[in-house]
Amino acid sequence: MSHARRQVLVFRELPAAQLARLEALHDVIVANPRAGQQQAFEAALPAAEGLIGSSYLIDEALLARAPRLQVISSISVGVDNYDIAALRQRGIMLCHTPGVLTETTADTLFALVMTASRRLVELANHVRDGHWNANIGENLFGWDVHGKTLGILGFGRIGQALARRAALGFDMPVLYHDVAPVDVPALAGRACHAPLGEVLQRADIVAVTLPLTAATRGLMDARAFASMKPGAIFVNGARGTIVDEQALLDALDHGSLRAAALDVFATEPLPLASPLRRHPKVTCLPHIGSATHETRLAMAELATTNLLAALAGAPPPAVYRG
């Protein structure tokens, strides 16, 4: 195992304890290009042997400016910001943080299900804006969640955790679509694998937990929304570009889609001009799927452990192998 000090570039701020772990063993530069430190980030690339951070595009052109780079440790489970083909061609290891954010992200997704179904944000604003001066009428009623059919697109860790909440906690039948059936003993008889079209046609609520790939980009297009059950609700906590946002708006305005709750968008932060921001049938969150104190600390700790192991020549706990 190597104990030589290496050059590490931190491109998104780390908690103090994790930064200290890195600085104890390596020479560290912190430069977040999304926080006005682009020049410092670019200046550090040529010497960098390890990168750690998230939410920044690492493409072939950027990698060409980092000739000494050996490992990238992403503080995320998704890896769509990284040029996987270019990394493999260069032999650069990519690590990520699966597992530690599963339950928290599933909490967020089920909160979106509840929010859209019971119109929680809309009704909270009704009170805040001073409009609650009598018992509400049917025009402000929500819809039950318990007993409704939940369709889940993608049945990895997060999809399965969401299914447990729905099936075991709210007695919801679950249909899921993935490349193949998944054996989850706790969900035996409660979650059924089905083709995409069947999930869309039968589910009262459709939630997306898919990774972003060439196959899933734009999956939820006009045809997909048109095939959904009349009065259905759509939830996305995966990646924004899985959804054709104009098709979603058309389904809300001119189709039979009842509501949508979104934590992710094609462009983030969501542009001020986006009609999604103030659409009466849409709840928008600022990409908070894993954003709790506990989970973000756990993600940073795992990412730091991954990087330290890789630089020492040891197997990291979570290498991306997709």
C-alpha positions, 0 to 999 in steps of 0.5 A: 500500500502506498503512503506517499502524499498525493495531490487531491482536489476537492471540488465541492466543500467537505465537512471539516472532519472529512477534510481533516482526514484528507489533509492528514495524508495528502496535499489538498486544494479546495476549489468549488467551480460552482462557487466562484472558484473556477480559476483555482479549480482549473489551476489545480487540475494538472497536478491532481491525482484524486478528485472528490466532489459532486454536481459538476460535469467531468467530461473528456475535455476536462479530463484531458487537463488532468493528466495525473488523475487516478481516481474520482470519488463522487459524493453521490450515487448517480454518476451521470455527471461523469464521462464513463467511457473517457474514464475507462479509456484512461483507467481512472477509477470512479467511486460513488456513495450507494446505500447510505442515502437509500432510506433518506431518498425513499423518505423524500419520494414518499413525502412527494407522493403524500404531498401531491395526493393530499395537496399539502403545499397548496393547502399550507399556502392557503392558510399562510396567505390568509384564505382559510376563513371557513371550512374548505370545500370539495374544490380543495379536497385531496385524494387518499394514498392508502390502498392506491396502486403505486407504480415504480420505474426502476427497482434498485435500492431506492425503488425497493425502499419506496415499495416497502413504505408503500406496501407495508406502511400504506397497504398499497399494491406495487407494480414496478418496471425494471430490466428483470424481476427482483426477488425481495422477500419482504415484498413477496406478493405485494410488489409485482414486476410488469412491462412499462406500459402496464405500470403506466396504465394501471398505477394511480401514482407513478414514481421514477427512481431510475438512473439516467442512461441513454435508454432512460433519457426522455423516457417519460415523453408525450406518449408515456404521459398519454398512456397513464391512468386518467387522474394519475399522479406523477413523481420524479426523484431520479434525474430531471432529463428522464422527463420531457418537461414540456410533455409533462406540462401538456399532460397537466394542462390538456391531458388527464394527469392530476398532479406532479411532484418533482425533486429534479429538473432538466436544468438545476437550479430550476430557471425562474422562467420555468412554468413548472415553478408556479404551475398549480398542479406541480410541487417543486422541491430543490433536489433534496432527495438525500439532503438531511444532516445525517445522510449528507455526512454519511455520504461525505464520509464514504466518499472520503473513505473511497478516495483514501483507499484508492490512493493507498492502493487498497480496494475502495468500499464503493467503486462504480461498476455500471 
